[in-house]
Amino acid sequence: MRLVGRAVGLGPASEADDKRAAAITVRAQEVLNRSFYKMLLPMVTLNILSEDLGGVMGYCIPTSFVVKKKKVEEARAELDRQATFFEDELISSESGPYFCGDSISYADVAVFCVLDQAFHFACFNKEECLEGRPRLTAWMETMAPKAEPWFKERAEKHQGGHYNIIEAFGALRSPLKWSRRTK
């Protein structure tokens, strides 16, 4: 991420901020590893059950049928722990609204992409996760319109027109061939 960030002009100005951005990006990767990927297959499965089988199955089958409650709790706890870390990092960024000052860096892109997509999972509640974290909430609101053109392009080119990854996997990679669809 650091190399790509620098190549596209999202590298922080100072070496200290670059080290900070790299450390924050590692934490975003931890969210992916410990929350996002842990819940990806169960959330896609629920999406397929609710969308592809007439919607009925998604309402009749409890989440616990697809994924153990403990696994959901662990993923939520990790997301919550990392959200606290991101809030603290934004508070300590005295020179601007972003992680490394007054302009967007690759750390902002990494964290926003991870959180935005994770908040589409049925097991993660965005409002609950952001509650009591005013800096992270404001930062998410600031980042959303900046990321929208990129997310739209990604959805159109790579996700069959589906904005969020759960819908995209459910629609494009469903084992039920008749239900594979683009928007």
C-alpha positions as semicolon CSV with decimal commas, in nm:
position;residue;x (nm);y (nm);z (nm)
1;M;0,000;0,000;0,000
2;R;0,286;0,233;0,082
3;L;0,448;0,194;-0,261
4;V;0,119;0,235;-0,444
5;G;0,021;0,529;-0,223
6;R;0,339;0,710;-0,308
7;A;0,306;0,627;-0,678
8;V;-0,041;0,781;-0,700
9;G;0,037;1,086;-0,489
10;L;-0,112;0,967;-0,160
11;G;0,215;0,941;0,030
12;P;0,236;1,167;0,336
13;A;0,475;1,462;0,323
14;S;0,706;1,364;0,608
15;E;0,888;1,043;0,691
16;A;0,723;1,038;1,035
17;D;0,377;1,063;0,878
18;D;0,470;0,794;0,627
19;K;0,562;0,559;0,913
20;R;0,235;0,648;1,084
21;A;0,039;0,581;0,762
22;A;0,210;0,244;0,723
23;A;0,122;0,147;1,082
24;I;-0,241;0,254;1,034
25;T;-0,259;0,058;0,710
26;V;-0,138;-0,252;0,897
27;R;-0,427;-0,202;1,140
28;A;-0,669;-0,182;0,845
29;Q;-0,529;-0,514;0,728
30;E;-0,595;-0,655;1,076
31;V;-0,962;-0,560;1,035
32;L;-0,962;-0,750;0,707
33;N;-0,795;-1,055;0,858
34;R;-0,981;-1,073;1,189
35;S;-1,326;-0,939;1,104
36;F;-1,389;-0,899;0,732
37;Y;-1,251;-1,228;0,598
38;K;-1,375;-1,419;0,902
39;M;-1,733;-1,316;0,821
40;L;-1,718;-1,294;0,439
41;L;-1,833;-1,647;0,355
42;P;-2,116;-1,652;0,612
43;M;-2,243;-1,313;0,496
44;V;-2,232;-1,415;0,129
45;T;-2,414;-1,737;0,220
46;L;-2,686;-1,538;0,398
47;N;-2,710;-1,308;0,098
48;I;-2,755;-1,601;-0,138
49;L;-3,017;-1,760;0,089
50;S;-3,214;-1,438;0,118
51;E;-3,175;-1,309;-0,239
52;D;-3,156;-1,618;-0,454
53;L;-3,408;-1,845;-0,290
54;G;-3,700;-1,609;-0,310
55;G;-3,599;-1,413;-0,004
56;V;-3,779;-1,654;0,222
57;M;-3,475;-1,853;0,334
58;G;-3,288;-1,546;0,454
59;Y;-3,569;-1,465;0,695
60;C;-3,634;-1,822;0,807
61;I;-3,276;-1,926;0,871
62;P;-3,111;-1,758;1,169
63;T;-2,759;-1,624;1,132
64;S;-2,649;-1,886;1,385
65;F;-2,730;-2,157;1,129
66;V;-2,463;-2,017;0,897
67;V;-2,205;-1,897;1,150
68;K;-2,139;-1,965;1,517
69;K;-2,236;-1,685;1,756
70;K;-1,886;-1,687;1,910
71;K;-1,729;-1,621;1,569
72;V;-1,961;-1,323;1,512
73;E;-1,886;-1,187;1,860
74;E;-1,511;-1,219;1,803
75;A;-1,533;-1,041;1,468
76;R;-1,745;-0,762;1,618
77;A;-1,508;-0,723;1,913
78;E;-1,211;-0,694;1,679
79;L;-1,387;-0,438;1,461
80;D;-1,479;-0,241;1,773
81;R;-1,121;-0,258;1,903
82;Q;-0,981;-0,132;1,574
83;A;-1,246;0,142;1,552
84;T;-1,124;0,267;1,890
85;F;-0,768;0,264;1,757
86;F;-0,873;0,462;1,445
87;E;-1,064;0,713;1,660
88;D;-0,758;0,764;1,880
89;E;-0,533;0,806;1,576
90;L;-0,765;1,070;1,430
91;I;-0,772;1,254;1,764
92;S;-0,392;1,252;1,777
93;S;-0,367;1,385;1,419
94;E;-0,342;1,747;1,528
95;S;-0,266;1,898;1,188
96;G;-0,580;1,797;1,004
97;P;-0,892;1,587;0,968
98;Y;-0,710;1,290;0,811
99;F;-0,482;1,031;0,964
100;C;-0,164;1,209;0,855
101;G;-0,266;1,573;0,851
102;D;-0,460;1,798;0,621
103;S;-0,458;1,581;0,309
104;I;-0,566;1,227;0,230
105;S;-0,299;0,959;0,246
106;Y;-0,296;0,593;0,157
107;A;-0,382;0,519;0,521
108;D;-0,714;0,702;0,482
109;V;-0,793;0,506;0,167
110;A;-0,705;0,172;0,327
111;V;-0,909;0,230;0,642
112;F;-1,209;0,376;0,461
113;C;-1,229;0,093;0,209
114;V;-1,216;-0,169;0,482
115;L;-1,469;-0,004;0,712
116;D;-1,709;0,094;0,435
117;Q;-1,729;-0,259;0,302
118;A;-1,741;-0,418;0,650
119;F;-2,041;-0,202;0,738
120;H;-2,235;-0,376;0,460
121;F;-2,212;-0,704;0,651
122;A;-2,536;-0,792;0,829
123;C;-2,337;-0,881;1,142
124;F;-2,176;-0,536;1,176
125;N;-2,384;-0,235;1,271
126;K;-2,229;0,090;1,148
127;E;-2,419;0,312;1,392
128;E;-2,322;0,096;1,690
129;C;-1,960;0,079;1,581
130;L;-1,932;0,455;1,532
131;E;-2,127;0,545;1,846
132;G;-1,908;0,742;2,085
133;R;-1,647;0,795;1,815
134;P;-1,717;1,145;1,680
135;R;-1,387;1,188;1,495
136;L;-1,419;0,854;1,316
137;T;-1,782;0,932;1,232
138;A;-1,694;1,275;1,088
139;W;-1,400;1,125;0,902
140;M;-1,622;0,855;0,746
141;E;-1,867;1,126;0,635
142;T;-1,581;1,329;0,486
143;M;-1,430;1,032;0,307
144;A;-1,754;0,891;0,160
145;P;-1,803;1,145;-0,121
146;K;-1,431;1,138;-0,202
147;A;-1,436;0,759;-0,240
148;E;-1,769;0,740;-0,422
149;P;-1,633;0,780;-0,778
150;W;-1,377;0,505;-0,720
151;F;-1,634;0,270;-0,563
152;K;-1,871;0,337;-0,852
153;E;-1,600;0,258;-1,108
154;R;-1,500;-0,058;-0,921
155;A;-1,863;-0,171;-0,901
156;E;-1,919;-0,117;-1,272
157;K;-1,592;-0,270;-1,394
158;H;-1,535;-0,552;-1,148
159;Q;-1,847;-0,622;-0,943
160;G;-2,126;-0,649;-1,198
161;G;-2,269;-0,313;-1,093
162;H;-2,298;-0,415;-0,727
163;Y;-2,157;-0,156;-0,488
164;N;-2,095;-0,375;-0,189
165;I;-1,885;-0,688;-0,190
166;I;-2,149;-0,910;-0,028
167;E;-2,400;-0,841;-0,303
168;A;-2,131;-0,876;-0,569
169;F;-2,013;-1,216;-0,447
170;G;-2,368;-1,334;-0,393
171;A;-2,481;-1,222;-0,737
172;L;-2,177;-1,308;-0,945
173;R;-2,045;-1,620;-0,776
174;S;-2,361;-1,788;-0,657
175;P;-2,355;-2,167;-0,689
176;L;-2,709;-2,129;-0,823
177;K;-2,638;-2,055;-1,189
178;W;-2,986;-1,916;-1,257
179;S;-2,932;-1,646;-0,998
180;R;-2,605;-1,502;-1,126
181;R;-2,680;-1,147;-1,227
182;T;-2,545;-0,803;-1,288
183;K;-2,730;-0,482;-1,218
